[in-house]
Each structure stands twice: as structure tokens, then as C-alpha cells.
Amino acid sequence: MAEATTRPGKGTYKCKNCGTEVTLDDQGDQLPPCPSCGNKYFDEV
């Protein structure tokens, strides 16, 4: 599980609340809160 405001690494993360996917393209990118519902917990896809 990944949490918003952390830097979990490159990959695609799926919101645990609504299923929206967020892709991080760089190892140093910070995972934002879900752009659809504001949730901060994600699963790596």
C-alpha cells in the first residue's frame, strides 16, 4: 500500500476508495492525493 505525499517509486497506483489510477513516471515523484476523491491510500497496480 502506498500513501499520498510519499515517494513510492515509478509505477501506477490505484486509489483504494474509487479506483482512479495515478501514474508516477519518475522515481522521485511524490504521490498526490487522489484527483477524483481526495483519498490518500493507493495500491500498486
Long-range contacts (C-beta under 8 A, 24 or more apart in sequence): 1-41, 1-42, 1-43, 2-31, 2-41, 2-42, 2-43, 2-44, 3-31, 3-40, 3-41, 3-42, 4-31, 4-32, 4-33, 4-34, 4-39, 4-40, 4-41, 4-42, 5-30, 5-31, 5-32, 5-33, 5-40, 6-30, 6-31, 7-31, 8-44, 11-44, 11-45, 12-44, 12-45, 13-42, 13-43, 13-44, 13-45, 14-42, 14-43, 14-44, 14-45, 15-39, 15-41, 15-42, 16-41, 16-42, 16-43, 17-41, 21-45
